[in-house]
C-alpha cells in the first residue's frame, strides 16, 4: 500500500538498527552449538579441563553479546512499533476528519472504529514482530543450515528434504488463510456495530423490553465472528503441527543416521549434539516463520482495510484560506437554481430548482412535511455537501470557492439530533468558543433558558455529563446545544428543529430572547411546529424538495394551501 511508504521512510533507520542488534543475537545463538561440539569432542574426549574452561568462557562471552543485542533490539523495536502505531492511528483519524460526509457514509461507523483500533493494532504488532522474530527466524534458519552443512555435509541431506516441505506448508497456509482472516475483520465490524447500536439505544431497548431480541442479535453476530475465527484458527491447528511433525521426522532421521555414523567412527558425538541443536533452532525458526506468516495474513487484511480509507479522495475541493475574504462576511445566503441529491443513494434529486435569498438581520423559518428536504437545504450552507448543480452563495461568494473550515467559523448550527460530549456542561457550551468567559457562557445560557436549571445543580456549570449527555433530558440537551451555538457569535445561525423537545412556553421565551441576539445575523429556523416559524420575517415552505411557498405568515395563510393546511391542522389540535 502506498500510504505505508511514509512510515517506511521515517522509521527505516531505527528499523535497521533493531535488525543489526537482532543479527548479533542470532549469530550468538548460532555459534553456541559449534562451541559446545568442540567442548565435547576436544575437551571432554581428551579430558582437557583447561580447554573446556577456555571454550566455556568464550561461550559465556558470546552469550553475553547475544543478551546485549537482545535487550537493545527489544528496546528499539518496542519504541519504533509504538510510535508507528500511534502515528498511523492519528493519521487515519485525521484522514477521516478531512473526508466529506458523502465519503464517510460509505463506511459503517463500527467499521471505522474497528479500522482505527483493531486493524491498526494488527499492523503495529506485525511491525513489532518483524523486528523481534520475523527477521531473526530466517537468520537462524539459513545460519543453522549453513552451520549444520559445515559440520556434516552428508547429514545436511536431511535438511534439504525437510526445509522445502515445510516451506510448501507455510505457502499453503498463507494462500488458504488470507481470505479467512479478511472475513474475521469484517465479522468483528458486525459485532462492534451491534454493540454500538445497543449501547446508544439502551433506553429504547429497555422501554420496549427488547433485551432478548438485542441479546439474540449480539449472539448471532458474536457466533458468526466465533465461527469464522474458528475456521481461521483451524488452519493454524492443522499447519503448525504438520510443520512440527515434518521437522521432528528430520530430527529422528539425524539421530538414526548420526548414530550409525558414530558407530562407524565417521562422526563425533559432539557434532551430533550440535547438529541436533541446529535442527532444533531450524525447527524453532520455521515455526516462528509459520506464526509470523499467520500474523502477516491478518496484518495484510488490516493494511488493505486501512488503505481503503486512506485512498478515499475528498471530492470537496478546499481553497486556500484568505483572511481578507472571510473577515467581512455579513451572513447573506443565496440559493441559485440549486439541485441536490445524495451520492450513491438515489438518482432523484432531494432538492429541485431552489431559488432563495436570506439577508443579514432576517429570521427565516423553513417548514414542510417530513422528508421535504429542509435539513438537506441548510446542510449546503456550511458545505456538509456540495450541490449537484446550481450555486449556494454566502455574501455573493460561491461556497465551493471557500475554505470549509473558515466558512464554518462564520456559521453555528444546532443539529436536529442533539449531540453532547463527555465532560462538564461548561466545556460543552465552550465548544462554540473555547475562550468564552463564564459571564458570556451564563449570558447565552439565559437566552437558551437553561441557566436556572444548571444553577440548581450541585456542581452548576461544572456538572459532568455522561456520554452523549445521558444524564440530561431531551429538552435540557437541546437548550445546552442552543447555548453552545450562541456562544460562537456567528454571522449565520441555523436551528434545525432544535426546540422539538421543548414546551411551547419555553420555546416562546427562547424565540423572544433570540430576537435581540439575532439582530445582525441571519437566523434560519427549521421546524415541524408552525408556531416556531409564525413570527419569522420570512417563511419558506418546502414539499418534495421544491419551494411551494415563500413570504410572511399572513401572506402564506392567504396564498399557500400547504402552509394553510399545516396551520389549521396544528392550531386545531392545540385548541382541542
C-alpha positions in Angstrom: 0.0 0.0 0.0 1.3 3.4 -1.0 0.4 5.1 2.3 2.9 2.8 4.1 5.8 4.5 2.2 5.6 7.5 4.6 6.3 5.3 7.6 8.9 3.2 5.9 10.9 6.4 5.1 10.5 7.7 8.6 11.4 4.6 10.6 13.8 2.6 8.3 16.9 3.8 10.2 15.7 2.6 13.7 14.3 -0.5 12.0 17.8 -1.3 10.5 19.3 -0.6 14.0 17.0 -3.1 15.5 17.8 -5.6 12.8 21.6 -5.0 13.4 21.3 -5.9 17.1 18.9 -8.8 16.3 21.6 -10.2 14.0 24.1 -10.0 16.8 21.7 -12.0 18.9 21.0 -14.5 16.1 24.8 -15.0 15.4 25.4 -15.6 19.1 22.7 -18.3 19.1 24.3 -19.9 16.0 27.8 -20.1 17.5 26.9 -21.8 20.7 26.2 -25.3 19.3 29.5 -25.3 17.4 31.4 -24.2 20.6 29.6 -26.9 22.5 30.6 -29.5 19.9 34.3 -28.5 20.3 34.0 -28.7 24.1 32.6 -32.3 23.9 34.8 -33.6 21.0 38.0 -32.0 22.1 37.8 -31.0 25.8 35.7 -33.8 27.2 37.1 -36.6 25.0 40.7 -35.7 25.7 39.9 -34.8 29.4 41.4 -31.3 28.8 39.8 -29.2 31.5 41.8 -26.1 30.5 40.4 -26.3 27.0 36.9 -26.9 28.4 37.2 -23.8 30.7 38.7 -21.7 27.9 35.9 -22.6 25.4 33.3 -22.2 28.2 34.5 -18.6 28.8 34.2 -17.9 25.0 30.7 -19.4 25.1 29.8 -17.2 28.1 31.2 -14.2 26.3 29.2 -15.0 23.1 26.1 -15.4 25.3 26.7 -12.0 26.9 27.0 -10.4 23.5 23.7 -12.1 22.4 22.0 -10.8 25.6 23.1 -7.2 25.0 21.9 -7.5 21.4 18.5 -8.9 22.5 18.0 -6.2 25.1 18.9 -3.4 22.8 16.8 -4.8 20.0 13.8 -5.2 22.2 14.1 -1.5 23.4 14.4 -0.2 19.8 11.7 -2.4 18.4 9.2 -1.6 21.1 9.9 2.1 20.7 9.5 2.1 16.9 6.4 -0.1 16.8 4.6 2.1 19.5 5.4 5.3 17.7 4.5 3.8 14.3 1.1 2.6 15.7 0.4 5.9 17.3 1.2 7.9 14.2 -0.8 5.5 11.9 -3.8 5.8 14.2 -3.6 9.6 14.3 -3.1 9.9 10.6 -6.1 7.6 9.9 -8.2 9.7 12.4 -7.2 12.9 10.6 -7.9 11.4 7.2 -11.5 10.5 8.4 -11.9 14.1 9.6 -10.9 15.5 6.2 -13.4 13.4 4.3 -16.8 14.8 3.2 -19.9 13.3 4.7 -20.6 11.5 1.4 -17.3 9.7 1.7 -17.7 8.9 5.4 -21.1 7.5 4.8 -19.6 4.8 2.5 -18.3 3.2 5.7 -20.3 2.0 8.7 -19.3 3.7 11.9 -18.5 0.4 13.6 -16.2 -0.4 10.7 -14.3 2.8 11.0 -13.9 2.2 14.8 -12.5 -1.3 14.1 -10.1 0.1 11.5 -8.9 2.7 13.9 -8.4 0.2 16.8 -8.1 -3.5 15.9 -6.7 -3.1 12.4 -4.1 -0.6 13.4 -3.1 -2.8 16.3 -2.7 -5.8 14.0 -0.4 -3.8 11.7 1.5 -2.4 14.7 2.0 -5.9 16.2 3.3 -7.2 12.9 5.8 -4.4 12.7 6.9 -5.2 16.2 7.3 -8.9 15.4 9.2 -8.1 12.3 12.0 -6.6 14.4 11.8 -9.3 17.0 11.1 -12.6 15.4 10.4 -12.4 11.6 13.9 -11.3 10.7 15.6 -13.4 13.4 13.8 -16.6 12.3 15.2 -16.6 8.7 18.7 -15.7 10.0 18.5 -18.7 12.4 17.1 -20.9 9.7 19.7 -20.0 7.0 22.5 -19.8 9.5 21.5 -23.2 11.0 21.5 -24.8 7.6 25.0 -23.4 6.8 26.5 -24.4 10.2 24.9 -27.8 10.0 26.2 -28.3 6.5 29.7 -27.3 7.6 29.5 -29.9 10.4 28.3 -32.7 8.2 27.5 -32.3 4.5 26.1 -35.9 4.4 23.7 -35.2 7.3 22.6 -31.9 5.6 20.7 -34.1 3.0 18.0 -34.5 5.7 17.6 -30.7 5.8 17.5 -30.5 2.0 14.4 -32.7 2.2 12.7 -31.2 5.3 13.0 -27.5 4.6 11.3 -27.4 1.1 8.4 -29.5 2.6 8.0 -27.0 5.4 8.2 -24.0 3.0 5.4 -25.6 1.0 3.2 -26.0 4.1 3.8 -22.3 5.0 2.9 -21.2 1.5 -0.3 -23.2 1.6 -1.1 -21.8 5.0 -0.8 -18.2 3.6 -2.8 -18.9 0.5 -5.7 -20.6 2.3 -5.6 -18.4 5.4 -5.8 -14.9 3.9 -9.5 -15.0 2.8 -10.5 -16.2 6.3 -8.7 -13.5 8.2 -10.2 -10.9 6.0 -13.6 -12.3 6.9 -12.6 -12.3 10.6 -12.2 -8.5 10.5 -15.5 -7.9 8.7 -17.2 -10.1 11.3 -15.6 -8.0 14.0 -17.1 -5.0 12.3 -20.6 -6.5 12.7 -20.0 -7.3 16.4 -18.9 -3.7 17.1 -21.9 -2.4 15.1 -24.5 -4.4 17.1 -22.8 -3.5 20.3 -22.6 0.2 19.5 -26.3 0.3 18.4 -27.4 -1.4 21.6 -25.4 0.9 23.9 -26.6 4.0 22.1 -30.2 2.9 22.2 -30.2 1.2 25.6 -33.1 3.3 26.9 -35.3 2.4 23.9 -34.4 -1.3 24.3 -35.5 -1.1 27.9 -38.6 0.8 27.1 -39.8 -1.7 24.6 -38.5 -4.8 26.6 -36.4 -5.8 23.6 -33.5 -7.1 25.7 -33.8 -10.7 24.5 -34.1 -9.5 20.9 -30.9 -7.5 21.2 -29.3 -10.4 23.0 -30.1 -12.6 20.1 -28.8 -10.1 17.6 -25.5 -9.8 19.5 -25.2 -13.6 20.0 -25.8 -14.1 16.2 -23.1 -11.6 15.3 -20.8 -12.9 18.0 -21.4 -16.5 16.9 -20.6 -15.6 13.2 -17.4 -14.0 14.5 -16.6 -17.1 16.5 -17.3 -19.4 13.6 -15.1 -17.6 11.1 -12.4 -17.2 13.7 -12.5 -20.9 14.4 -12.2 -21.7 10.7 -9.1 -19.5 10.6 -7.6 -21.0 13.7 -8.2 -24.5 12.4 -5.8 -23.7 9.7 -3.2 -22.9 12.3 -4.2 -26.1 14.2 -3.6 -28.1 11.0 -0.5 -26.5 9.6 1.5 -25.8 12.8 1.5 -29.5 14.0 2.2 -30.6 10.4 5.3 -28.4 10.3 6.4 -29.7 13.7 5.8 -33.3 12.6 8.0 -32.9 9.5 10.8 -31.3 11.4 10.7 -33.9 14.2 10.9 -36.6 11.5 14.1 -34.8 10.3 15.5 -34.9 13.9 14.7 -38.7 14.1 16.5 -39.2 10.8 19.5 -37.2 12.1 19.6 -39.3 15.2 19.3 -42.5 13.2 21.9 -41.8 10.6 24.1 -39.9 13.1 24.1 -42.9 15.4 25.2 -45.2 12.5 28.0 -42.7 11.6 29.2 -42.6 15.2 29.3 -46.4 15.4 31.3 -46.5 12.2 33.7 -43.8 13.5 32.8 -41.3 10.8 31.2 -38.7 13.1 31.9 -37.4 16.6 29.3 -37.3 19.3 29.7 -33.5 19.8 28.9 -32.9 16.2 25.7 -35.0 16.5 24.7 -32.9 19.6 25.5 -29.7 17.7 23.6 -30.9 14.6 20.5 -31.7 16.7 20.8 -28.2 18.3 20.8 -26.7 14.8 17.9 -28.9 13.8 16.1 -27.6 16.9 16.9 -24.0 16.0 15.7 -24.6 12.5 12.5 -26.1 13.9 12.1 -23.0 16.1 12.8 -20.6 13.2 10.4 -22.5 10.9 7.6 -22.4 13.5 8.3 -18.7 14.0 8.2 -18.1 10.3 4.9 -20.0 10.1 3.5 -18.0 13.0 4.7 -14.7 11.5 3.1 -15.6 8.2 -0.1 -16.2 10.0 0.3 -12.7 11.5 1.2 -11.4 8.1 -2.0 -12.7 6.6 -4.0 -10.9 9.3 -1.9 -7.8 9.0 -2.3 -7.8 5.3 -6.1 -7.8 5.6 -5.8 -5.0 8.1 -3.4 -3.0 5.9 -5.9 -3.3 3.0 -8.8 -2.2 5.2 -6.9 0.8 6.4 -5.8 1.6 2.9 -9.4 1.7 1.7 -9.9 4.7 4.0 -6.6 6.4 3.0 -7.3 6.0 -0.7 -10.6 7.9 -0.5 -10.2 11.2 -2.3 -12.0 14.1 -0.9 -14.3 15.3 -3.6 -14.9 18.6 -1.8 -12.3 21.0 -3.1 -10.8 23.2 -0.4 -9.5 26.6 -1.4 -6.6 28.3 0.4 -7.5 30.4 3.3 -7.6 34.2 2.6 -8.4 36.1 5.8 -9.5 39.2 3.7 -12.3 37.2 2.2 -13.8 35.9 5.5 -13.4 38.9 7.8 -16.2 41.0 6.0 -18.8 38.2 5.7 -22.1 39.5 6.9 -24.3 36.4 6.5 -26.3 36.9 3.3 -27.2 33.5 1.8 -28.4 32.9 -1.7 -29.6 29.7 -3.5 -29.5 29.9 -7.2 -31.2 27.2 -9.2 -29.9 24.6 -6.7 -30.4 20.8 -7.3 -29.1 18.3 -4.9 -29.1 14.5 -4.4 -27.1 12.2 -2.0 -24.4 10.4 -3.9 -24.9 6.6 -4.1 -28.4 6.7 -2.6 -30.9 7.9 -5.2 -30.8 9.3 -8.7 -33.8 11.5 -7.9 -32.8 14.9 -6.6 -33.7 15.7 -3.0 -33.8 19.4 -3.8 -35.1 20.8 -7.1 -34.6 24.3 -8.6 -34.2 26.1 -5.3 -34.0 29.9 -5.6 -33.9 31.8 -2.3 -32.2 34.8 -0.7 -31.7 35.2 3.1 -30.5 38.6 4.3 -28.5 39.6 7.4 -30.8 40.5 10.2 -33.6 38.4 8.9 -35.2 35.5 10.7 -36.1 32.8 8.3 -38.4 29.9 9.0 -38.4 26.7 7.0 -41.3 24.3 7.3 -42.8 21.4 5.3 -43.7 17.7 5.6 -41.2 15.1 6.8 -38.8 14.3 4.0 -39.3 17.5 2.1 -35.6 18.4 2.2 -35.4 21.0 5.0 -32.3 19.7 6.7 -30.7 18.9 3.3 -31.2 22.5 2.2 -29.4 24.1 5.2 -26.6 21.4 5.0 -25.5 23.0 1.8 -24.6 26.3 3.5 -21.7 25.1 5.6 -20.7 22.7 2.8 -21.5 19.5 4.5 -22.5 18.5 1.0 -22.0 20.2 -2.4 -24.8 20.9 -4.8 -25.4 18.6 -7.7 -25.9 21.7 -9.8 -26.6 25.4 -9.1 -24.8 27.7 -6.7 -25.1 28.4 -3.0 -23.6 31.8 -2.1 -22.6 33.5 1.1 -22.2 37.2 0.6 -22.0 36.7 -3.1 -19.2 34.2 -2.7 -19.8 30.6 -4.1 -19.3 28.3 -1.1 -17.5 25.9 -3.4 -14.8 28.6 -3.7 -14.5 29.0 0.1 -12.4 27.0 2.5 -15.0 24.9 4.5 -13.1 25.3 7.8 -13.1 29.0 7.6 -16.6 29.2 6.2 -17.9 27.2 9.2 -16.3 29.6 11.6 -19.0 32.1 10.5 -21.8 29.5 11.0 -23.3 28.0 14.1 -25.6 25.0 13.9 -28.0 23.4 16.4 -28.5 20.0 14.8 -31.7 18.0 14.6 -30.1 15.2 16.6 -28.6 16.8 19.7 -25.1 15.6 20.4 -23.3 16.5 23.6 -19.8 15.2 24.7 -18.4 13.7 27.8 -17.2 16.5 30.0 -18.7 19.3 32.0 -21.7 21.5 30.9 -19.2 24.4 30.8 -16.9 22.5 28.4 -19.8 21.5 26.2 -21.0 25.1 25.8 -17.4 26.3 25.2 -17.2 24.0 22.3 -18.6 27.0 20.4 -15.9 29.3 21.7 -13.1 27.9 23.9 -12.1 31.4 25.0 -15.5 32.4 26.3 -15.7 33.8 29.8 -18.1 32.4 32.4 -20.1 35.6 32.2 -20.5 35.0 28.4 -21.5 31.4 29.0 -24.1 32.4 31.5 -25.5 35.1 29.1 -26.1 32.6 26.3 -27.4 30.0 28.8 -30.0 32.5 29.9 -31.1 33.1 26.3 -31.3 29.3 25.8 -33.4 29.1 29.1 -31.0 26.7 30.6 -29.2 28.9 33.2 -31.7 28.3 36.0 -31.6 24.6 35.5 -27.8 24.5 35.5 -27.6 26.7 38.6 -29.9 24.4 40.5 -27.4 21.5 40.0 -24.9 20.8 42.8 -21.9 21.5 40.7 -23.5 24.1 38.5 -21.7 24.6 35.2 -19.0 22.1 36.3 -21.6 19.2 36.4 -20.1 16.3 34.4 -22.2 14.9 31.7 -22.2 11.2 30.8 -21.6 10.0 27.2 -23.9 11.9 24.9 -25.4 13.8 27.8 -27.3 10.8 29.1 -28.0 12.4 32.5 -30.0 15.2 30.8 -33.5 15.1 29.4 -34.1 15.7 25.7 -35.2 19.3 26.3 -32.2 20.1 28.5 -29.8 18.7 25.9 -31.4 20.9 23.2 -31.1 24.0 25.3 -27.4 23.3 26.1 -26.9 22.7 22.4 -28.5 26.1 21.6 -26.3 27.8 24.1 -23.2 26.1 22.5 -24.2 27.6 19.1 -25.0 31.1 20.5 -21.6 31.4 22.3 -19.9 31.3 18.9 -21.4 34.7 17.9 -21.9 33.6 14.3 -22.9 35.5 11.2 -25.3 32.7 10.3 -27.3 30.7 12.9 -29.1 27.5 11.9 -31.6 26.0 14.2 -32.6 22.6 12.8 -35.7 21.6 14.6 -33.8 22.4 17.8 -36.8 23.0 20.1 -38.9 19.9 19.3 -38.5 18.6 22.8 -39.5 21.9 24.5 -42.9 23.0 25.7 -44.5 26.0 23.9 -43.8 28.4 26.8 -40.1 27.7 27.0 -39.8 27.8 23.2 -41.6 31.2 23.1 -39.1 32.6 25.7 -36.2 31.4 23.7 -37.7 32.9 20.5 -38.2 36.2 22.2 -34.7 36.4 23.6 -33.3 35.3 20.3 -34.8 38.4 18.5 -32.4 40.7 20.3 -29.5 38.3 19.9 -30.1 37.8 16.2 -30.5 41.5 15.1 -27.3 41.5 13.0 -27.2 37.9 11.9 -29.0 35.6 9.6 -31.1 33.2 11.7 -32.6 30.2 9.9 -35.1 28.0 11.8 -36.3 24.6 10.6 -39.4 23.5 12.5 -42.2 21.0 12.4 -44.4 23.2 14.6 -45.9 26.1 12.8 -45.8 28.2 16.0 -42.0 28.1 15.7 -42.0 30.0 12.4 -45.0 32.2 12.6 -43.1 35.2 13.9 -40.2 34.9 11.3 -39.6 37.7 8.8 -39.8 35.1 6.0 -41.1 31.6 5.9 -40.1 29.0 3.3 -42.5 26.2 2.6 -41.0 23.0 1.1 -42.7 20.0 -0.4 -40.9 17.1 -2.2 -37.7 19.2 -2.4 -39.4 22.2 -4.0 -40.3 25.7 -2.7 -44.1 25.8 -2.8 -44.5 28.9 -0.6 -42.4 32.0 0.4 -43.4 35.0 2.4 -44.7 36.1 5.8 -47.1 34.1 7.9 -50.0 36.3 6.9 -49.2 36.1 3.2 -48.8 32.3 3.2 -52.1 31.8 5.1 -53.8 33.5 2.1 -51.7 32.2 -0.8 -50.2 28.8 0.2 -52.6 25.8 0.6 -49.9 23.5 2.1 -49.0 26.2 4.7 -52.7 26.8 5.4 -53.3 23.0 5.9 -50.4 22.8 8.3 -51.6 25.8 10.2 -55.2 24.6 10.6 -54.2 21.1 11.5 -51.8 22.1 14.2 -53.7 25.0 15.6 -56.8 22.9 15.6 -55.1 20.1 17.6 -53.8 22.6 20.1 -57.3 24.1 20.5 -58.7 20.7 21.3 
